[in-house]
Amino acid sequence: MKMIRAFIRPEKEQEVVLALEGAGYPSLTKMAVFGRGKQKGLQIGAVHYDELPKTLIMTVVDDADVNSIITIVQDKARTGFIGDGKIFVSPVDNAYTIRTGQEGL
C-alpha cells in the first residue's frame, strides 16, 4: 500500500476530486493548507506573499494504482505555471478499520 499526498491549487480541487472518483478512486481526505515551495512564496509588485493557499488531497491505495492516480492528478491539476503543486508517495505498512478491526484496505 502507498499513501499519496498531493498539494494542489485550490481552484483545481474539484476537477481533481471528480476525476479520481470517475476513475474509481472515491476514498480520499482533503484539507485546506498553507505553505511555500522552492519559490519561497510569491512576489507581486512590492507585496510578498510568504505562504500560499493549497489543497492537500490524501489517499491510500494498492501499489498497482499509484501511477494511475499520479497521472490523473498531474493531468487535472497542471496549469503550467509555478505553484501547480507537488505529489508525495510514501509506503504504508498496514491499515485498520476502527469499527470492525478489519486489517488492510
N, C-alpha and C positions, 0 to 999 in steps of 0.2 A: 504494500500500500504506500501511497505517496500523498503528502499534503501539498496542495498548490495554493500559493498566496499571490494574488495579482493586485498590484496597486495601479489603478487606472484613473483617468479623468472622470470626475463626477458626471459630466454630461454624456459619457459613454456607458454608464452603468446599466441602464435599461436595455440598450442594444445588446450588450454582452450577456446579461442575465437571460434575456429571451432566446438568444442564440444557443446558450448552453442548455436551457430547458428543451428547446426544439430538437436538439441533438441527443436528448435522452439523459441529460445530467441535471436533474431538478434540485438535488440537495446541495445547498451552499449556505454560507454565512456571509453577510456583507455589513460593513460599517463605514461611517464617515471618519476619516483620519486627516491629520495634517503632517506635513514633513517637507523635506527637501532632498534633492538628489545631487548629482555631480555639479549641476549648475548653481548650487547654493542659493536657491530662491530665484526671484525674478526682478529685474530692474526695468522700470518703466519711467522714463524721464528721471526726475530727482527722487522718485519713490522706489524704495527697495522692499520687496515682499520676501521676508526671510523663510516663511513656511507657507506652502501652498496646499489647498484642499485636494484630497484624493479620496477615492472609494477603494476600500480593501475588500476583495472577494476571496473567500477561503473555501476550499473543498478538499475532501479526502476521497481518493479513487484508487482503483486497481492499477497496478503498474502499466498494464496494457492500454489504459485510457489516457495516460499523461500527454502523449504527443497530440492526440486529437483535441484535448482541452486547450493546450497551449496554442495550437493553430487557430482555434475558434476565438480565443481571447485576443491574440495578436491581430487577427483579421478584423474584428469588430471594434477594437479599442484604438487602432492606429490612426493618427491624423497626419503623421509625417513631420510633426513639429516637436521641438524639445519639450519634455514633460509628459510624453504619452504614457509613461509608467514603466513598471518592472514586474517580472514574474519570477517567483522563487519556488523551487521544488525541493521538498525535504522528505526523508524516509519517515514512515510511521510504523512503529513496532506492532501495535495492536489497537483495537477499538472495542469498547464495551457499551452495550445498550443498558442504560441505568434501570429502566423499568423491568426488563426481562433477564438481565445479566448475560444476554447473548454476546458471544465473542465474535469479532470480525465485523466487516461492513454489513 
